[in-house]
């Protein structure tokens, strides 16, 4: 009786190991936000005090399983101590799915596929300057782009950095 019980326990342990190896071999989603392939900034609108512009950033799932981008957002590193004449805000959307409510609509990303994120920026002139004057004095601006993703495993965050150069932004107001 004890021998049969030992054999059953050994078979259960072996089955758990085999299933674990099988699941591991199936892989998971691997989201790549390809900031190195981003487009240059394109002006959308401008008035005397505000400039709207966009940048496109491709992403893809290089993994072996379908994944989901649950949320995407950016952090703009332009504190008023560094430059006080512009307030720069940004939103992330899927290209072709423009939203004005600061909400990112989650998207399924099958393995081996991808699309494009649209980074929308609003620059507001401050301190009595026009937007052209304010942009002409701006430094390079670093931006952290975050994508909260889910595959077969736990939630994970992809964080990539890009820089909007001063020259690129100045070209928008010429």
Secondary structure, DSSP 8 states (H G I E B T S, - for coil): -HHHHHHHHHHHHHHHHHHHHHHHHH----EEEEGGG----EEEEE-SSEEEEEEEEEEEE-SSS-EEEEEEEEEEE--TTT--SEEEEEEEEETTB--SSS----EEE-TT-EEEEEEEEEEEE-TT--HHHHHHT---EEEEEEEEEESSSS-EEEEEEEEE-HHHHHHHT-
